[in-house]
Amino acid sequence: METGLLANLAILVLAGFVGFAVISKVPNTLHTPLMSGTNAIHGIVLLGGLIVLGHLENPSVVDAIILVVAIAFGAINVIGGFLVTDRMLAMFKTKSPSPPAEKIASNGKGT
């Protein structure tokens, strides 16, 4: 195995362990801001995958398939994360109070 590949693999494994240790200690109230930040990072990763795919001159079929699958999973992660974050933030918005029922009845209108 090549030395550079082994070093990169070691960094990936260590980053996974550090990421798990950090995320597991985050309280539940901070998950929404953390998810928003993670979505921004995944957007950068998605853009990087698109750039790499565009700059390869003669990619092999395997390289192209792996890049397209990575880009698709990254896009799903970004879109899904923003939808979940938006839904969670909507829970904290104040709702406008509905008019009293007797006012609706005397007005003759629903709104």
Secondary structure, 3 states (H helix, E strand, C coil): CCHHHHHHHHHHHHHHHHHHHHHHCCCHHHHHHHHHHHHHHHHHHHHHHHHHHHHCCCCCHHHHHHHHHHHHHHHHHHHHHHHHHHHHHHCCCCCCCCCCHHHHHHHCCCC
